[in-house]
Amino acid sequence: MHVSDLLAVKGREVATISQERTVADALAVLREHGIGAIVVTSSVAPLSGIVSERDIVRALAVHGAAALDMAVSDLMSTTVTTCAEETSVDELMALMTERRIRHVPVVVDAALVGLVSIGDVVKARVDELERERRELIDYVNAR
């Protein structure tokens, strides 16, 4: 199974926000889409960073309510780990575990084509295990 298979199931829509917008705006986008991270864009790059709920919680712990008025660029991670559609789910799972990240943008020819979360990876793995379980039961019952 590859990242392209995950995107075929979950879709390719990616919530984005401009780096000039406020953290409060980012929270509104997270809530609206029911997601845990947003890709940050700029006028020169479709992927200049990523900001997650965790980043916002940390900023609130340090700056209090004033964090809500900060620019997204003040919080975003600028070193973004990406993957390709051809990346296997096993490779992606190892990458996410090794780097302790929960969201990985999918990039093709420098264009953002999707975003995969750890939840997407876990769901795919659970579905795969369930499919294998059913096949084994069918095999045993056919004997």
Long-range contacts (C-beta under 8 A, 24 or more apart in sequence): 1-88, 1-89, 1-124, 1-128, 2-85, 2-86, 2-87, 2-88, 2-89, 3-83, 3-84, 3-85, 3-86, 3-87, 3-88, 3-89, 3-92, 3-106, 3-114, 3-116, 4-85, 4-86, 5-89, 5-124, 6-89, 6-114, 6-116, 6-120, 6-121, 6-124, 7-85, 7-106, 7-113, 7-114, 7-116, 9-124, 10-114, 10-116, 10-120, 11-114, 12-113, 12-114, 14-39, 14-105, 14-112, 14-114, 14-115, 15-39, 15-115, 16-40, 16-41, 16-46, 16-112, 17-41, 17-51, 17-72, 18-42, 18-72, 19-48, 19-49, 19-71, 19-72, 19-73, 19-76, 20-71, 20-72, 20-73, 21-71, 21-72, 22-68, 22-69, 22-70, 22-71, 22-72, 23-51, 23-56, 23-59, 23-67, 23-68, 23-69, 23-70, 23-71, 23-72, 23-74, 23-75, 24-68, 24-69, 25-72, 26-51, 26-56, 26-72, 27-56, 27-68, 30-56, 35-117, 36-102, 36-103, 36-117, 37-102, 37-103, 37-115, 37-117, 38-72, 39-105, 39-112, 39-115, 40-72, 40-73, 40-76, 46-110, 46-111, 46-112, 47-80, 47-82, 47-105, 47-107, 47-112, 48-73, 48-76, 48-78, 49-73, 49-76, 49-77, 49-78, 49-80, 50-76, 50-77, 50-80, 50-103, 50-105, 51-75, 51-76, 51-77, 52-77, 52-102, 52-103, 54-102, 80-105, 82-106, 82-107, 83-107, 83-116, 84-108, 85-113, 85-114, 89-121, 89-124, 89-125, 92-116, 92-121, 93-121, 93-125, 96-121
